[in-house]
Amino acid sequence: MNELLVTQEMTTTSLIIANHFGKSHKHVLFTIDTMNCSEEFKVPNFRPSEYVNSRGKTYRGYNITRDGFSMLAMGFTGEKAMRWKESFLKAFNAMEQTLLKQQKTVDWTAARLQGKAIRKNTTDTIQDFIEYATNQGSKNAKMYYANITKMEYKALDILEQSKQVTGNFRDTLDLMQIGFLQVAENIASLAIKKGMEELLDYHDIYTLAKQKVTEYAQSVSWARLN
């Protein structure tokens, strides 16, 4: 039913309505022109437009929103008209869902790109921390790459989920999880930097980062439940 709508704009046209409801376009234009509704409603929902017919002549028309269509179609009666009303409203709803999905995809992509930048900053910090811990005598400092990541996943309750995914686990996260993980990584990175600046023992620095991430995760959990 999406062919009834102007793509991406959540509107249909007066000409399309005339054709599908078996009415002359002049009749539909007259109905719109003389519609007894406020200008506040009419202006955004019935937008003047033009179209060119098969002979190359330009005629006026309207681009009509879902609310405008609902108002206009109130006067269309009969079984056939009712079927077309249902078809148009289904088409509007289908287009709305498509646009919402597209927007979610755009938002997710932007968040994922931002997450990669934050992850790069975090891994750079962990690399500095590995060198710091090694200089203090750690024999397994390289394990902090995995350990800090697992610590963040566990705090945010996505550790078990990560074990069930092969490949890039982060690409399977939803928008909310990406946002939470970005904040957790930033918190861990800041705690590690602070600990190194204060020349703390590397064990204490890891403990500090874990404490800060856990406190954040608990606050997020409380907020989601309330």
N, C-alpha and C positions, 0 to 999 in steps of 0.2 A: 504493500500500500504506500510505500514511500514515494512512488512516482507521482503521488498527488501533491507533494510538497516541493517548495523551492529548496534545493539542497542547502543544508547547513544553516539556514536562516529561520527555521521554525515558522515559516509562513507558507500560505498558498496564495493563489491569485483569484481575482474576481472572474477572470476568463475560465480558469479551470473549474471553478464552482459552477458557473453557468453551463459549461459543457456536461459536467457529470450529473447535474440536477435537471437537465433538459430544459433550461430556461434561456431566453435571449440575454446576451451580455448587456444590452441596453436596460433590460428589466432589472438585472442585478445592480447595475450602476445607479439606477434611479432609486432603488431600495436603500442603497448605502448613502446616496446623496441626501435623501429625505429622512434618514433614520433619526428617530427622536431619542438621541442619547447625548450625554454631555461631551463637550469638546475635549475634556480631560481624558475621556475614554476613547473617543473617536480618533484623535490625532495619532496616538501610538499604535492603535490596533488596525487602522485602515490607512495605509500609506500610499499616496498617489504614485502611480507608475505609468509606464508606457509599454506597448508591445507592437510588433510589426507583423501584419498579416501576410498571407501567401502572395499577395500582389505588391508587397513592398510598402503598403500604406501604414502610417503610424496612428495608433489609437490609444486613448487613455484607459487606465484600469486602476486597480488597487492591489497592493500586497497586503494580505490579511493574516493576522496572528491567530493563534488558537482561540483566544478570548473573543476576537472579532468574528471568527467563523461561528463560534457558539451563539453569539448574539444574532448574527445574520440568519443562521439556519433555523432559528426558533420559528420563523414563519413558514418554513418548508414542511408540508404535511404529506401524508400518504405513506403506504408501505415501502415504496421504492425510495422515497426521500429519507425515510428512517434508516434504511440499509446504508445509504450513502453517508448519512450523518455518522453512523457507527464506523464506517470505513475511514472517513476523514479523521475522526478522533483517534482511532487506532494508529493511523499513520503519524499523527502528531506525537502520540505517546512513544511510538517506535523510534521516531527521529530524536526525541528527547533522550531516550535511553542510550542511543548511539552517541549523541554528543556528550553525555555524562561519562560514558566509557572512554571516549577520546580524551576528555579533559583529565580523567584519572590517569590515563597513560602518559599524558604530557607532564602532569604533576609528579608521577612516579619517576619518569626519566630525569626530570630536573633534580629530584631528591637523590636519585642514584648517582648522578654526576657529582653533586655536592658531597655525597658520602664518600666517593672515591678520593676527593681532594682531602677530606678530613682523615680518611684512612692513611693516605700518603703521609700526612703530618704525624699521625700516630706511629706509623712504622719507622719514620725517621727518628722520633723520640725514643722508641724502643731500641733502635740500633745504638743510639748514644748511651742508653741505659745498659745495654749488653757490654759495651766497652767499659763503662763505669763499674759494673759488677765484676767483670773479668779482672780489672785492675785491683779490685778488692779481694780477689782470690777465688771467685766463683769458677767452678769447673764445668758447669752446665748452663752458662748464661744464655746460650743460644736458644734454650728451651723457652725463654720468656716471650718469644714471638707467639708460640702456640698457647702458653700458659695464660698470658694476659687476654688473648682473644677468647679462650674457653671461659675464663673468669667473667668476662663481660656477657657472654652468651648465657652462662649459668645464672647470673644475677638477673637477667631479663627474661628468664624462663624460655630461652630458645635453644638451649644446649642440646636437648634430645632431638629437637627438630633438625638441627644442623647435622646430626649423625645419620639422618635418614636420606640425606641428599648427596648425590655425587656431582662433581663439577663446582661451579660458583654458587655457593649457598646463598650469598647475599642477593643474588638475582631472584630468589624465590620469596624474599621478604615482602610484606605489604608496606604501604606508605607509612603507616603508624610505626611498624617495627623498625623501618629504616630511620625514622626520626629519632626514636628512642636510642637506637644503637649509635647514631651520630653523636648524641649528647654524651652517652656513656664513654665513648672513645675520647671525646674531648676532655671529659673529667679525668679519665685515667692519664691522659697525656699531661695535663696540667699538674696533677699530683706527682707524677714521676719527675717532671722538670723541677718542681718545688723541692722535692726531696734531694735531688742531685745538687741544687743550688745551696741547700743547707748542709751538704756533705754527710747525709745520713747513711747508715749501713744499708746495703742494697736489699737485705731482707726486709728492713723496716720500710723502705720505699715501696716495695711490692705490696706490703701489708697496708700501707697508707692508700695506695691506688685502689686496692680491693675494697677497703673500707668506704672510700668516697663513692665508688661505683655502686656498691651495695646500698648505701644510704639513698642514692639517687633512685635506684631500682625500686626500693621500698616505697619511696614517695610517689613514684609513678603508679605502682600497684595500688596504693591507697587512693590516689586520685581517680583511677579507673573504676574502683569499686564504689566510690562515693560520687 
